[in-house]
Amino acid sequence: MKEQVDSLITELASHITEVVQKNNVSCSYENEIADKTKALAQLITARAQLK
């Protein structure tokens, strides 16, 4: 389970980085980046709580 969450974290972080780099944080992508960053934070929190 931890490996799957780690994989999701890595994939989402890479995707966010790619969107930011390609679009130079244009206004049209701010909401997408914000939403995905929140999801990333939730995944990291869930990962920290896994035993």
Contact map, one row per residue, 1 for C-alpha under 8 A:
111110000000000000000000000000000000000000000000000
111111000000000000000000000000000000000000000010010
111111100000000000000000000000000000000000000000000
111111110000000000000000000000000000000000000000000
111111111000000000000000000000000000000000100010000
011111111100000000000000000000000000000000000010000
001111111110000000000000000000000000000000000000000
000111111111000000000000000000000000000000100000000
000011111111100000000000000000000000000100110000000
000001111111110000000000000000000000000000000000000
000000111111111000000000000000000000000000000000000
000000011111111100000000000000000001000100000000000
000000001111111110000000000000000000000100000000000
000000000111111111000000000000000000000000000000000
000000000011111111100000000000000000000000000000000
000000000001111111110000000000001001100000000000000
000000000000111111111000000000000000000000000000000
000000000000011111111100000000000000000000000000000
000000000000001111111111100010001000000000000000000
000000000000000111111111100000001000000000000000000
000000000000000011111111100000000000000000000000000
000000000000000001111111000000000000000000000000000
000000000000000000111111110010000000000000000000000
000000000000000000111111110000000000000000000000000
000000000000000000111011111011000000000000000000000
000000000000000000000011111111000000000000000000000
000000000000000000000000111111000000000000000000000
000000000000000000000000011111100000000000000000000
000000000000000000100010111111111000000000000000000
000000000000000000000000111111111100000000000000000
000000000000000000000000000111111110000000000000000
000000000000000000000000000011111111000000000000000
000000000000000100110000000011111111100000000000000
000000000000000000000000000001111111110000000000000
000000000000000000000000000000111111111000000000000
000000000001000100000000000000011111111100000000000
000000000000000100000000000000001111111110000000000
000000000000000000000000000000000111111111000000000
000000000000000000000000000000000011111111100000000
000000001001100000000000000000000001111111110000000
000000000000000000000000000000000000111111111000000
000000000000000000000000000000000000011111111100000
000010011000000000000000000000000000001111111110000
000000001000000000000000000000000000000111111111000
000000000000000000000000000000000000000011111111100
000000000000000000000000000000000000000001111111110
010011000000000000000000000000000000000000111111110
000000000000000000000000000000000000000000011111110
000000000000000000000000000000000000000000001111111
010000000000000000000000000000000000000000000111111
000000000000000000000000000000000000000000000000111
